[in-house]
Amino acid sequence: MTNHYIDFRNADVILNMGSNVAENHPVSFKWVQAAKDKGAIFIHVDPRFTRTSAKADIFVRLRSGTDIAFLGGMVKYILDNNLYDEFYVKNYTDASFIVSPRYSFDDGLFSGYNPSLRAYDPTFWALEKDEKGIAKRDMTLQDPRCVFQLLKKHYSRYSFEKVTEITGTPADDLERVYKVYASTGPPDKAGTVLYAMGWTQHTVGVQNIRAMTMIQVLLSNMGIAGGGINALRGESNVQGSTDQGLLFHIIPGYLPAPRAQWATLADYNKTTPASKDPRSINWWKNRPKYLASLLKSMFGENAKKENDFGYEWLPKLDSDQDASWLNLFDEMYKGTFSGFFAWGMNPACSSAHAGKAREAMGKLDWLVNVNVFDNETGSFWKGPGMDPKQIKTEVFQLPAAAFLEKEGSISNSGRWMQWRYKAVNPPGDAKSDGHIMYELFNAVRALYQKEGGAFPAPILSLKWDYETNGHFDIHRVAKEINGYFVEDILEHPVDKKAYKKGTLVPNFVYLLDDGRTSCGNWLYSASYTEAGNMAARRKKTDPTGLGLYPEWSWCWPLNRRIIYNRASVDLDGNPRDPKRPLLTWDSAGKRWVGDVPDNAVPPMGTEGAYPFIMKPDGVASLFGPGLKDGPFPEHYEPLECPIEKNLMSNQRINPVVKIFEGGPDKFLTCDPRYPFVCSTYRVTEHWQTGVLTRWLPWLIEAEPQMFCEMSLELAKLREIKNGDRVVVSSPRGKVEAVAIVTSRLKPFNIAGQTIHQIGIPWHFGWLHPKDGGESANLLTPTIGDPNTMIPESKAFMANVAKLTKQPAKKSAKS
Amino acid sequence: MAIKITRRVFLQVSGATAAGAVVSGLGFDLSPVEVYAQELRIKGAKETTTVCCFCSVGCGIIVHTDAKGKVINAEGDPDHPISEGALCAKGAASYQIAVNSNRLQKIRYRAPYSTAWKEVSWEWALDRIAANIKKSRDASFTGTNADGKVINRTKGIASVGSAALDNEECWLYQTFLRSLGLVYIEHQARI
C-alpha cells in the first residue's frame, strides 16, 4: 500500500475492485464504515455479490478477467469530460513527456513485437530526451506524441458500448461508477482503491493495477490522505517477506538479484538508475550503498573492498532466467531438483495446477516441510492417487512454533512493522522457525568445515552469530537488518558527526558504499536504533489528526506513513486539500510539518524536486515503458475464456504470456466441455489453503467443506438443487463440492451470448477434515502474468455437473 | 427454583444484554454476572500483546496465560489503533492454535518408499538434512554457465516459503538459502 488501513476513513469515495474487503479483511472494514459514516460513497465492482456488495452504495458486476476494459472506459470518461486534475497531471506526471516516433499501437499490438519470441523490444517505446539527457516535454499537452495525447488516443477505443460488450456491465452501471469515482478529481477530494488477488491473479494482473494507478494520478489521488493504491495483502507478513527478498528476482530491499552478466560489483552498480534531470531525486541512485551494506551484513569481516564485499559469493541468475513459482514447479516436474524446502507453506494445495505440483514432489530425493500442523505437502506421499511404495522422496516434517510462541516483527499491508511478544512456549519439541534455520545452517557449515566441498567460501564466510548466551536471539537479527557502523567514523559525510564502531545506524541515509556500514535491508533501517526497538512502540499520538499514529509501531521507509506525500502540496508547499493537510511547508522554519516528508527537499516552486522520488524522472508514469506487455494497459481475454474473439482486437490473449506446453499442462478455451468461467476465492472463516484454519474447531464447524456457488439460472440449466453434491472439473482435474445455488451470481450477457460464472473457495485439502473436500487449485492452470508470473486463478474455464450418486441424507434428528 | 442455563442459552441471553437490554430475558440483570465471569476467566493471568497471524490488516491481540504458562484466552487488543479491540472469526479463534491437540509436536521422518512416519530427534534430523543439502549442493553446484559467465549457483535445490515467518526469520532464511547458492527461492507473494 502507498497508504494504510486507517487512512480509508479519509476518503470521499472508496472503490473496492478485485477484492472482497468485508469478508477477507473484515476488521479493516471498520475504516470503510468510518468513511461512509462521514458521507463517503463506497463502490464495489465484482463478478459476485458478497457481503462487501451488501454494504456498498453502488454495486456493479463485471465478468471475471475484464477489469482493463472496465477501467479503460473510466480513463476515457475522465479525459472526455475533462475531469482530471490539470495542475497535478502537468506538474507531477509524465503527461507532457514526448514519446519516440517508433512507438505505435495497432490492433492489439504495440510496436516492437517479435512473434517468434512472444516478446516486445521496449526500445520502441522510449521517451525522447534533449541534449542534456532530460525528458522532452510539451507543457500544453497538445503535441500528438506527448503521453497525454497518446493516452487519449489509446483509450478512445474504450467506448461505453465496447466496454459493456466485453464486461457484461450495463452502460448505466458503468456511467454511475465512472461519474462518482471521477468526482475525486478536484484537489480537495480524495478517492482510494482497495484491491487484492482479484486483480493480480490474471494474465494481465500488473496492467489491471496500472490501469487503476493511472486513474489515481489523473485524479490527483496519489500521495494524499484518503487516496493511494492499496493492495489488501493476504498474509500477515507477506509485505515483510517480500521486503526481505524471499523471491527469485530480488534480494532484501528490492535490489535486483545478481545475474550472470553482472560479474563484478562494478558491473552490478553500472545498472544503478540514473537521471540527468537536476529536479529528479532518483532515490535509487543510492543503490550501491545498500548493496555494499547488505553484503557487509551477510559476510561481516569477510566482506572486504578487495573482494567486492563477497559479491562473487552470491548466486547469479542467467541473463534472462525466470525462476519464479510456475517455472520452479515445472523444473521440479522435469526432475531438475533433488532437494526442496516447503517452509511454512503448503504448495500441494496453494500452487496453481496443484496436481502437477504434487506429482513433481515425488521426483525429489528429499523434502523438508516445516509447519505448525500436518499438511498436504509434508504428507503428499500418502495423498490421493499416490502409492507410497513407489515414491522415493525422503520427507522431514519439522514442528514449528506458532506466532504467539515466539518473538519477532511482521509488516502489515500498510507497511507497519509491528513487534510481537512471546506468550507461551511452543508445544513438545517444536521450535521457532528462526531457531530451526539457525541450527540447520550451523550443521551445514560444520559439514563443510569438516569435509570441504563445492565452493565452500560463501558458507564458511557467512556471518552467523545471532545468539546470546548460546541461544538464538531474534533481536540480534532485527539489529542486523537495521544496520551498524562497522568502523569508527570520525566525520560522517552526511552530518559531519562521529559514530562509534558497533553502534546502530540511525537510518539508511547514513549507509555508505565503502564497507564502513552494514545493513541487512535498507528499507528497514531506522527500525531498531540506539533509541530502541521502534516496531514495539505503542504510543497513540496523532498530531495530524489523520490517523497516522507516528509513534505506534514503525513503518518503512523512515516511518513515512503515506508514500509520495509531497504530491499533496502545491508548488509553494501548501496543502492542496486544506481539509486533510498531510504536509505543509513551514517557510520560516524551513521544514515540513505533518507526515515524514518524501523527501525533505524544499517545495518545487523554490529549489525543490519532483515528488515521485523512486521514479527516475521524478514523476508518476502514465506511460509505462518498463513493462513486458506494453506501456498502456490493453484488454486481452484470459488464457481460457468463453468467447472466440477478443472484442477489442485480434489478439485474443496477452501476446507475451509464456505458454507451458506438453505434459500435464492442458488448456481449453471455448470448449463445450468446460463452458463456465470459474474463480477461486476465500471465506472469512478460513485462510489460504486452510493449513491453520482447518485444524481450528470453531472455524471448521463454521465452514466445514468445499462448495461451489452458482446462479439460479445455471442450476436450472444443469438440474442442480441447492445442497446437491456436484463435481467441478477443468482440463486439469476435478473436485467434489456442495452446490450453493444463489442469486448472488447472475449470468452475463457478453456480446449477445449468455455466459455463466461459478466460484469456489480454495481452503480445503484431502488431509483434514476427512470429508472436507479437495483443493480448488487442482483445477487452476499453469499460466502467469508476463511481468510477475502470478497465476491466473481468477478466470479459467470449468464445468459443473450434479454427481449421479448423491450421499444419503442425514436424518433431521441427528 | 433453579433455572438450568446451558452455556448456549447463557450466551444468547447475555448477547441480548450487551445489545442494550438492561433486564434480560431471564427476568433479572445479567450484566454484573457477565462482567464477573469475564474477570474470573483471566484473573491473575499474564497479558502478552501480539499481532494476528492471518490476513495483512495486523490486528492487535492480547494473549492471557495462567501461572503454569498455559494460554487461557486470546482477545482483541482495545488499545490497538487499527483494530480497536475487534477481531474477525479467524483472529478470535487464534487461541485454538496454541491450545490444540493436533499440533505437530515431534520431528517426523518418512524414509524413501516407506508407508509411515517415524519420530526422530532434532539432532538426527538436522544432521541428516544437512548431509542431504551438502550432497545435493555438491552434485549440482555450477561455477560458470554455458556462456562462460560466473554463476556460482546450486541448481539442484529449491525453496518455497514463507509469508508466515517473521521479518527477521525471512531475512535469515534468504541469507541461509543464498549462501548455499539457491536461486529458486519463492513464496506466497508470487501466488
HADDOCK unambig.tbl for C-alpha pairs under 7 A between the chains (distance, minus, plus):
assign (segid A and resid 6 and name CA) (segid B and resid 82 and name CA) 6.08 0.50 0.50
assign (segid A and resid 25 and name CA) (segid B and resid 55 and name CA) 6.62 0.50 0.50
assign (segid A and resid 25 and name CA) (segid B and resid 57 and name CA) 6.64 0.50 0.50
assign (segid A and resid 26 and name CA) (segid B and resid 88 and name CA) 6.08 0.50 0.50
assign (segid A and resid 27 and name CA) (segid B and resid 83 and name CA) 6.17 0.50 0.50
assign (segid A and resid 27 and name CA) (segid B and resid 86 and name CA) 6.56 0.50 0.50
assign (segid A and resid 27 and name CA) (segid B and resid 87 and name CA) 6.30 0.50 0.50
assign (segid A and resid 27 and name CA) (segid B and resid 88 and name CA) 6.27 0.50 0.50
assign (segid A and resid 28 and name CA) (segid B and resid 57 and name CA) 6.36 0.50 0.50
assign (segid A and resid 232 and name CA) (segid B and resid 56 and name CA) 6.84 0.50 0.50
assign (segid A and resid 233 and name CA) (segid B and resid 55 and name CA) 6.96 0.50 0.50
assign (segid A and resid 233 and name CA) (segid B and resid 56 and name CA) 5.44 0.50 0.50
assign (segid A and resid 234 and name CA) (segid B and resid 55 and name CA) 4.96 0.50 0.50
assign (segid A and resid 234 and name CA) (segid B and resid 56 and name CA) 5.72 0.50 0.50
assign (segid A and resid 235 and name CA) (segid B and resid 54 and name CA) 5.67 0.50 0.50
assign (segid A and resid 235 and name CA) (segid B and resid 55 and name CA) 4.40 0.50 0.50
assign (segid A and resid 235 and name CA) (segid B and resid 56 and name CA) 5.03 0.50 0.50
assign (segid A and resid 235 and name CA) (segid B and resid 163 and name CA) 6.31 0.50 0.50
assign (segid A and resid 235 and name CA) (segid B and resid 164 and name CA) 6.99 0.50 0.50
assign (segid A and resid 236 and name CA) (segid B and resid 53 and name CA) 5.31 0.50 0.50
assign (segid A and resid 236 and name CA) (segid B and resid 54 and name CA) 5.26 0.50 0.50
assign (segid A and resid 236 and name CA) (segid B and resid 55 and name CA) 4.77 0.50 0.50
assign (segid A and resid 236 and name CA) (segid B and resid 56 and name CA) 4.10 0.50 0.50
assign (segid A and resid 236 and name CA) (segid B and resid 58 and name CA) 6.40 0.50 0.50
assign (segid A and resid 236 and name CA) (segid B and resid 164 and name CA) 6.84 0.50 0.50
assign (segid A and resid 237 and name CA) (segid B and resid 56 and name CA) 6.61 0.50 0.50
assign (segid A and resid 237 and name CA) (segid B and resid 163 and name CA) 5.05 0.50 0.50
assign (segid A and resid 237 and name CA) (segid B and resid 164 and name CA) 6.08 0.50 0.50
assign (segid A and resid 237 and name CA) (segid B and resid 165 and name CA) 6.99 0.50 0.50
assign (segid A and resid 237 and name CA) (segid B and resid 166 and name CA) 6.81 0.50 0.50
assign (segid A and resid 238 and name CA) (segid B and resid 163 and name CA) 4.42 0.50 0.50
assign (segid A and resid 238 and name CA) (segid B and resid 189 and name CA) 6.08 0.50 0.50
assign (segid A and resid 240 and name CA) (segid B and resid 167 and name CA) 5.57 0.50 0.50
assign (segid A and resid 241 and name CA) (segid B and resid 162 and name CA) 6.76 0.50 0.50
assign (segid A and resid 241 and name CA) (segid B and resid 163 and name CA) 5.22 0.50 0.50
assign (segid A and resid 241 and name CA) (segid B and resid 167 and name CA) 6.29 0.50 0.50
assign (segid A and resid 241 and name CA) (segid B and resid 170 and name CA) 5.73 0.50 0.50
assign (segid A and resid 242 and name CA) (segid B and resid 189 and name CA) 6.66 0.50 0.50
assign (segid A and resid 244 and name CA) (segid B and resid 167 and name CA) 6.95 0.50 0.50
assign (segid A and resid 244 and name CA) (segid B and resid 170 and name CA) 6.12 0.50 0.50
assign (segid A and resid 244 and name CA) (segid B and resid 171 and name CA) 5.30 0.50 0.50
assign (segid A and resid 245 and name CA) (segid B and resid 174 and name CA) 6.88 0.50 0.50
assign (segid A and resid 246 and name CA) (segid B and resid 170 and name CA) 6.87 0.50 0.50
assign (segid A and resid 246 and name CA) (segid B and resid 174 and name CA) 5.87 0.50 0.50
assign (segid A and resid 246 and name CA) (segid B and resid 185 and name CA) 6.11 0.50 0.50
assign (segid A and resid 246 and name CA) (segid B and resid 186 and name CA) 5.87 0.50 0.50
assign (segid A and resid 246 and name CA) (segid B and resid 187 and name CA) 6.54 0.50 0.50
assign (segid A and resid 247 and name CA) (segid B and resid 185 and name CA) 5.24 0.50 0.50
assign (segid A and resid 247 and name CA) (segid B and resid 186 and name CA) 4.49 0.50 0.50
assign (segid A and resid 247 and name CA) (segid B and resid 187 and name CA) 6.55 0.50 0.50
assign (segid A and resid 248 and name CA) (segid B and resid 183 and name CA) 5.74 0.50 0.50
assign (segid A and resid 248 and name CA) (segid B and resid 184 and name CA) 5.81 0.50 0.50
assign (segid A and resid 248 and name CA) (segid B and resid 185 and name CA) 4.92 0.50 0.50
assign (segid A and resid 248 and name CA) (segid B and resid 186 and name CA) 5.94 0.50 0.50
assign (segid A and resid 260 and name CA) (segid B and resid 149 and name CA) 5.68 0.50 0.50
assign (segid A and resid 260 and name CA) (segid B and resid 150 and name CA) 6.05 0.50 0.50
assign (segid A and resid 260 and name CA) (segid B and resid 151 and name CA) 5.61 0.50 0.50
assign (segid A and resid 263 and name CA) (segid B and resid 150 and name CA) 6.50 0.50 0.50
assign (segid A and resid 298 and name CA) (segid B and resid 175 and name CA) 6.77 0.50 0.50
assign (segid A and resid 313 and name CA) (segid B and resid 152 and name CA) 6.95 0.50 0.50
assign (segid A and resid 314 and name CA) (segid B and resid 178 and name CA) 6.39 0.50 0.50
assign (segid A and resid 314 and name CA) (segid B and resid 179 and name CA) 6.76 0.50 0.50
assign (segid A and resid 314 and name CA) (segid B and resid 181 and name CA) 6.73 0.50 0.50
assign (segid A and resid 315 and name CA) (segid B and resid 151 and name CA) 5.74 0.50 0.50
assign (segid A and resid 315 and name CA) (segid B and resid 152 and name CA) 5.07 0.50 0.50
assign (segid A and resid 315 and name CA) (segid B and resid 153 and name CA) 4.82 0.50 0.50
assign (segid A and resid 315 and name CA) (segid B and resid 178 and name CA) 6.56 0.50 0.50
assign (segid A and resid 315 and name CA) (segid B and resid 181 and name CA) 4.93 0.50 0.50
assign (segid A and resid 315 and name CA) (segid B and resid 182 and name CA) 6.66 0.50 0.50
assign (segid A and resid 315 and name CA) (segid B and resid 183 and name CA) 6.65 0.50 0.50
assign (segid A and resid 316 and name CA) (segid B and resid 151 and name CA) 4.48 0.50 0.50
assign (segid A and resid 316 and name CA) (segid B and resid 152 and name CA) 6.47 0.50 0.50
assign (segid A and resid 316 and name CA) (segid B and resid 153 and name CA) 6.42 0.50 0.50
assign (segid A and resid 317 and name CA) (segid B and resid 151 and name CA) 6.66 0.50 0.50
assign (segid A and resid 317 and name CA) (segid B and resid 183 and name CA) 6.75 0.50 0.50
assign (segid A and resid 323 and name CA) (segid B and resid 183 and name CA) 6.93 0.50 0.50
assign (segid A and resid 323 and name CA) (segid B and resid 184 and name CA) 5.41 0.50 0.50
assign (segid A and resid 324 and name CA) (segid B and resid 186 and name CA) 6.43 0.50 0.50
assign (segid A and resid 325 and name CA) (segid B and resid 186 and name CA) 6.08 0.50 0.50
assign (segid A and resid 325 and name CA) (segid B and resid 190 and name CA) 6.65 0.50 0.50
assign (segid A and resid 328 and name CA) (segid B and resid 184 and name CA) 6.47 0.50 0.50
assign (segid A and resid 336 and name CA) (segid B and resid 156 and name CA) 6.25 0.50 0.50
assign (segid A and resid 337 and name CA) (segid B and resid 156 and name CA) 4.20 0.50 0.50
assign (segid A and resid 337 and name CA) (segid B and resid 157 and name CA) 5.28 0.50 0.50
assign (segid A and resid 337 and name CA) (segid B and resid 158 and name CA) 6.81 0.50 0.50
assign (segid A and resid 338 and name CA) (segid B and resid 136 and name CA) 6.23 0.50 0.50
assign (segid A and resid 338 and name CA) (segid B and resid 156 and name CA) 5.43 0.50 0.50
assign (segid A and resid 338 and name CA) (segid B and resid 157 and name CA) 6.16 0.50 0.50
assign (segid A and resid 339 and name CA) (segid B and resid 136 and name CA) 6.58 0.50 0.50
assign (segid A and resid 339 and name CA) (segid B and resid 156 and name CA) 6.39 0.50 0.50
assign (segid A and resid 339 and name CA) (segid B and resid 157 and name CA) 4.64 0.50 0.50
assign (segid A and resid 339 and name CA) (segid B and resid 158 and name CA) 6.57 0.50 0.50
assign (segid A and resid 340 and name CA) (segid B and resid 157 and name CA) 5.54 0.50 0.50
assign (segid A and resid 340 and name CA) (segid B and resid 158 and name CA) 4.93 0.50 0.50
assign (segid A and resid 340 and name CA) (segid B and resid 159 and name CA) 5.57 0.50 0.50
assign (segid A and resid 341 and name CA) (segid B and resid 158 and name CA) 6.46 0.50 0.50
assign (segid A and resid 341 and name CA) (segid B and resid 159 and name CA) 4.54 0.50 0.50
assign (segid A and resid 341 and name CA) (segid B and resid 160 and name CA) 6.14 0.50 0.50
assign (segid A and resid 342 and name CA) (segid B and resid 159 and name CA) 6.10 0.50 0.50
assign (segid A and resid 342 and name CA) (segid B and resid 160 and name CA) 5.10 0.50 0.50
assign (segid A and resid 342 and name CA) (segid B and resid 161 and name CA) 6.11 0.50 0.50
assign (segid A and resid 343 and name CA) (segid B and resid 160 and name CA) 6.25 0.50 0.50
assign (segid A and resid 343 and name CA) (segid B and resid 161 and name CA) 4.87 0.50 0.50
assign (segid A and resid 343 and name CA) (segid B and resid 162 and name CA) 6.22 0.50 0.50
assign (segid A and resid 344 and name CA) (segid B and resid 161 and name CA) 5.51 0.50 0.50
assign (segid A and resid 344 and name CA) (segid B and resid 162 and name CA) 5.28 0.50 0.50
assign (segid A and resid 344 and name CA) (segid B and resid 164 and name CA) 6.14 0.50 0.50
assign (segid A and resid 345 and name CA) (segid B and resid 160 and name CA) 6.82 0.50 0.50
assign (segid A and resid 345 and name CA) (segid B and resid 161 and name CA) 5.47 0.50 0.50
assign (segid A and resid 345 and name CA) (segid B and resid 162 and name CA) 6.22 0.50 0.50
assign (segid A and resid 372 and name CA) (segid B and resid 103 and name CA) 6.17 0.50 0.50
assign (segid A and resid 372 and name CA) (segid B and resid 104 and name CA) 5.85 0.50 0.50
assign (segid A and resid 373 and name CA) (segid B and resid 102 and name CA) 6.94 0.50 0.50
assign (segid A and resid 373 and name CA) (segid B and resid 103 and name CA) 5.23 0.50 0.50
assign (segid A and resid 373 and name CA) (segid B and resid 104 and name CA) 5.23 0.50 0.50
assign (segid A and resid 374 and name CA) (segid B and resid 104 and name CA) 6.53 0.50 0.50
assign (segid A and resid 388 and name CA) (segid B and resid 113 and name CA) 5.56 0.50 0.50
assign (segid A and resid 388 and name CA) (segid B and resid 114 and name CA) 6.21 0.50 0.50
assign (segid A and resid 388 and name CA) (segid B and resid 115 and name CA) 5.43 0.50 0.50
assign (segid A and resid 389 and name CA) (segid B and resid 113 and name CA) 4.36 0.50 0.50
assign (segid A and resid 389 and name CA) (segid B and resid 114 and name CA) 6.10 0.50 0.50
assign (segid A and resid 389 and name CA) (segid B and resid 115 and name CA) 6.59 0.50 0.50
assign (segid A and resid 390 and name CA) (segid B and resid 113 and name CA) 5.89 0.50 0.50
assign (segid A and resid 391 and name CA) (segid B and resid 112 and name CA) 6.63 0.50 0.50
assign (segid A and resid 391 and name CA) (segid B and resid 113 and name CA) 5.22 0.50 0.50
assign (segid A and resid 392 and name CA) (segid B and resid 112 and name CA) 4.38 0.50 0.50
assign (segid A and resid 392 and name CA) (segid B and resid 113 and name CA) 5.17 0.50 0.50
assign (segid A and resid 393 and name CA) (segid B and resid 112 and name CA) 5.30 0.50 0.50
assign (segid A and resid 394 and name CA) (segid B and resid 110 and name CA) 5.80 0.50 0.50
assign (segid A and resid 394 and name CA) (segid B and resid 111 and name CA) 5.00 0.50 0.50
assign (segid A and resid 394 and name CA) (segid B and resid 112 and name CA) 4.86 0.50 0.50
assign (segid A and resid 395 and name CA) (segid B and resid 109 and name CA) 5.78 0.50 0.50
assign (segid A and resid 395 and name CA) (segid B and resid 110 and name CA) 5.00 0.50 0.50
assign (segid A and resid 395 and name CA) (segid B and resid 111 and name CA) 6.71 0.50 0.50
assign (segid A and resid 396 and name CA) (segid B and resid 108 and name CA) 5.87 0.50 0.50
assign (segid A and resid 396 and name CA) (segid B and resid 109 and name CA) 4.76 0.50 0.50
assign (segid A and resid 396 and name CA) (segid B and resid 110 and name CA) 6.52 0.50 0.50
assign (segid A and resid 397 and name CA) (segid B and resid 107 and name CA) 5.99 0.50 0.50
assign (segid A and resid 397 and name CA) (segid B and resid 108 and name CA) 5.00 0.50 0.50
assign (segid A and resid 397 and name CA) (segid B and resid 109 and name CA) 6.34 0.50 0.50
assign (segid A and resid 398 and name CA) (segid B and resid 107 and name CA) 5.01 0.50 0.50
assign (segid A and resid 398 and name CA) (segid B and resid 108 and name CA) 6.54 0.50 0.50
assign (segid A and resid 399 and name CA) (segid B and resid 104 and name CA) 5.14 0.50 0.50
assign (segid A and resid 399 and name CA) (segid B and resid 105 and name CA) 5.68 0.50 0.50
assign (segid A and resid 399 and name CA) (segid B and resid 106 and name CA) 6.21 0.50 0.50
assign (segid A and resid 399 and name CA) (segid B and resid 107 and name CA) 6.11 0.50 0.50
assign (segid A and resid 403 and name CA) (segid B and resid 53 and name CA) 6.40 0.50 0.50
assign (segid A and resid 404 and name CA) (segid B and resid 50 and name CA) 6.75 0.50 0.50
assign (segid A and resid 408 and name CA) (segid B and resid 166 and name CA) 5.70 0.50 0.50
assign (segid A and resid 408 and name CA) (segid B and resid 168 and name CA) 6.67 0.50 0.50
assign (segid A and resid 409 and name CA) (segid B and resid 166 and name CA) 5.39 0.50 0.50
assign (segid A and resid 409 and name CA) (segid B and resid 167 and name CA) 5.65 0.50 0.50
assign (segid A and resid 410 and name CA) (segid B and resid 166 and name CA) 5.30 0.50 0.50
assign (segid A and resid 410 and name CA) (segid B and resid 167 and name CA) 5.58 0.50 0.50
assign (segid A and resid 412 and name CA) (segid B and resid 56 and name CA) 4.79 0.50 0.50
assign (segid A and resid 412 and name CA) (segid B and resid 57 and name CA) 5.76 0.50 0.50
assign (segid A and resid 412 and name CA) (segid B and resid 58 and name CA) 5.40 0.50 0.50
assign (segid A and resid 413 and name CA) (segid B and resid 56 and name CA) 5.40 0.50 0.50
assign (segid A and resid 413 and name CA) (segid B and resid 57 and name CA) 6.44 0.50 0.50
assign (segid A and resid 420 and name CA) (segid B and resid 49 and name CA) 6.59 0.50 0.50
assign (segid A and resid 420 and name CA) (segid B and resid 50 and name CA) 4.34 0.50 0.50
assign (segid A and resid 420 and name CA) (segid B and resid 51 and name CA) 5.98 0.50 0.50
assign (segid A and resid 421 and name CA) (segid B and resid 48 and name CA) 6.49 0.50 0.50
assign (segid A and resid 421 and name CA) (segid B and resid 49 and name CA) 6.14 0.50 0.50
assign (segid A and resid 421 and name CA) (segid B and resid 50 and name CA) 5.66 0.50 0.50
assign (segid A and resid 423 and name CA) (segid B and resid 48 and name CA) 5.48 0.50 0.50
assign (segid A and resid 423 and name CA) (segid B and resid 63 and name CA) 6.50 0.50 0.50
assign (segid A and resid 424 and name CA) (segid B and resid 69 and name CA) 6.04 0.50 0.50
assign (segid A and resid 424 and name CA) (segid B and resid 70 and name CA) 6.76 0.50 0.50
assign (segid A and resid 424 and name CA) (segid B and resid 71 and name CA) 6.94 0.50 0.50
assign (segid A and resid 427 and name CA) (segid B and resid 105 and name CA) 5.86 0.50 0.50
assign (segid A and resid 428 and name CA) (segid B and resid 105 and name CA) 4.57 0.50 0.50
assign (segid A and resid 428 and name CA) (segid B and resid 106 and name CA) 6.57 0.50 0.50
assign (segid A and resid 429 and name CA) (segid B and resid 105 and name CA) 5.29 0.50 0.50
assign (segid A and resid 429 and name CA) (segid B and resid 106 and name CA) 5.48 0.50 0.50
assign (segid A and resid 430 and name CA) (segid B and resid 105 and name CA) 5.44 0.50 0.50
assign (segid A and resid 430 and name CA) (segid B and resid 106 and name CA) 6.87 0.50 0.50
assign (segid A and resid 433 and name CA) (segid B and resid 169 and name CA) 6.83 0.50 0.50
assign (segid A and resid 434 and name CA) (segid B and resid 169 and name CA) 5.07 0.50 0.50
assign (segid A and resid 437 and name CA) (segid B and resid 173 and name CA) 6.80 0.50 0.50
assign (segid A and resid 440 and name CA) (segid B and resid 126 and name CA) 5.79 0.50 0.50
assign (segid A and resid 440 and name CA) (segid B and resid 130 and name CA) 6.69 0.50 0.50
assign (segid A and resid 441 and name CA) (segid B and resid 176 and name CA) 6.74 0.50 0.50
assign (segid A and resid 443 and name CA) (segid B and resid 126 and name CA) 6.80 0.50 0.50
assign (segid A and resid 443 and name CA) (segid B and resid 127 and name CA) 6.18 0.50 0.50
assign (segid A and resid 443 and name CA) (segid B and resid 130 and name CA) 5.88 0.50 0.50
assign (segid A and resid 444 and name CA) (segid B and resid 130 and name CA) 4.83 0.50 0.50
assign (segid A and resid 453 and name CA) (segid B and resid 138 and name CA) 6.16 0.50 0.50
assign (segid A and resid 454 and name CA) (segid B and resid 138 and name CA) 5.03 0.50 0.50
assign (segid A and resid 454 and name CA) (segid B and resid 141 and name CA) 6.57 0.50 0.50
assign (segid A and resid 458 and name CA) (segid B and resid 179 and name CA) 5.32 0.50 0.50
assign (segid A and resid 459 and name CA) (segid B and resid 179 and name CA) 5.61 0.50 0.50
assign (segid A and resid 459 and name CA) (segid B and resid 180 and name CA) 6.53 0.50 0.50
assign (segid A and resid 474 and name CA) (segid B and resid 168 and name CA) 6.75 0.50 0.50
assign (segid A and resid 477 and name CA) (segid B and resid 168 and name CA) 5.78 0.50 0.50
assign (segid A and resid 478 and name CA) (segid B and resid 168 and name CA) 5.70 0.50 0.50
assign (segid A and resid 684 and name CA) (segid B and resid 89 and name CA) 6.91 0.50 0.50
assign (segid A and resid 685 and name CA) (segid B and resid 89 and name CA) 5.78 0.50 0.50
assign (segid A and resid 685 and name CA) (segid B and resid 90 and name CA) 5.64 0.50 0.50
assign (segid A and resid 686 and name CA) (segid B and resid 90 and name CA) 6.91 0.50 0.50
assign (segid A and resid 687 and name CA) (segid B and resid 54 and name CA) 6.71 0.50 0.50
assign (segid A and resid 696 and name CA) (segid B and resid 96 and name CA) 5.83 0.50 0.50
assign (segid A and resid 696 and name CA) (segid B and resid 97 and name CA) 6.79 0.50 0.50
assign (segid A and resid 698 and name CA) (segid B and resid 93 and name CA) 6.65 0.50 0.50
assign (segid A and resid 790 and name CA) (segid B and resid 190 and name CA) 5.35 0.50 0.50
assign (segid A and resid 790 and name CA) (segid B and resid 191 and name CA) 5.23 0.50 0.50
assign (segid A and resid 791 and name CA) (segid B and resid 191 and name CA) 6.24 0.50 0.50
